Amino acid sequence: MALTPEGKVKAKVRRMLDAASVYYFMPATGGYGRSGVPDIVGCCDGKFFAIECKAGNNTTTSLQDIELHKIKKAGGIALVINETNIMDVEFIWT
């Protein structure tokens, strides 16, 4: 099965996190979890991070913006990553 453009971004982010031996997981909400939770969450060197993956010019939803803001307010790292800024993922461990 071919990956969607967003799926390709998620796969590349996962490869980067794996290569850096960073702990992460992808919460499966499936209608049972809280809406707006980022695609990837984890911890690196004691820092909580969350990554919302997008493709192209796609933007975050209002619920995603709220969750990302809550994470930042709590002292975590919250990133929105697409093809053009994917190297910003390295900010987590640098």
FENZI-V17032 format. One record per pair of residues at least 12 apart in sequence whose C-alpha atoms are under 10 Angstrom apart, sorted by the first residue. I is the first residue (numbers start at 1). J is the second residue. If there is no record, write none. Layout:
# FENZI-V17032
I;J  I;J
This chain:
# FENZI-V17032
4;55  5;54  5;55  5;56  5;82  5;83  6;53  6;54  6;55  6;56  6;58  6;81  6;82  6;83  7;53  7;54  7;55  8;53  8;54  8;55  8;82  8;83  9;52  9;53  9;54  9;55  9;56  9;81  9;82  9;83  9;84  9;86  10;26  10;39  10;40  10;51  10;52  10;53  10;54  10;55  10;81  10;82  10;83  10;86  11;53  12;83  12;86  13;40  13;51  13;53  13;81  13;82  13;83  13;86  13;87  13;88  13;89  13;90  14;26  14;40  14;89  16;86  16;87  16;89  16;90  17;42  17;44  17;89  17;90  17;92  17;93  20;44  20;90  20;92  20;93  21;44  21;93  22;42  22;43  22;44  22;45  22;92  22;93  23;41  23;42  23;43  23;44  23;45  23;48  24;40  24;41  24;42  24;43  24;44  24;48  24;49  24;50  25;39  25;40  25;41  25;42  25;43  25;50  26;38  26;39  26;40  26;41  26;42  26;50  26;51  27;39  27;40  27;41  28;40  34;63  34;67  35;63  35;64  35;67  36;52  36;60  36;61  36;62  36;63  36;64  36;65  36;66  36;67  36;68  37;50  37;51  37;52  37;63  37;64  37;65  37;66  37;67  37;68  38;50  38;51  38;52  38;53  38;60  38;63  38;64  38;65  38;67  38;68  38;71  38;78  38;79  38;80  39;51  39;52  39;53  39;54  39;64  39;80  40;52  40;53  40;79  41;77  41;78  42;77  42;92  43;76  43;77  43;92  43;93  44;92  44;93  44;94  45;92  45;93  45;94  46;76  47;75  47;76  47;77  47;92  47;93  48;71  48;72  48;74  48;75  48;76  48;77  48;78  48;92  49;68  49;71  49;72  49;75  49;76  49;77  49;78  49;79  49;89  49;92  50;67  50;68  50;71  50;72  50;76  50;77  50;78  50;79  50;80  50;92  51;68  51;77  51;78  51;79  51;80  51;81  51;89  52;64  52;65  52;68  52;78  52;79  52;80  52;81  52;82  53;79  53;80  53;81  53;82  53;83  53;86  54;80  54;81  54;82  54;83  55;81  55;82  55;83  55;84  56;81  56;82  56;83  56;84  57;82  57;83  57;84  58;82  59;80  59;82  60;80  64;80  65;78  65;80  68;80  77;91  77;92  78;92  79;91  79;92
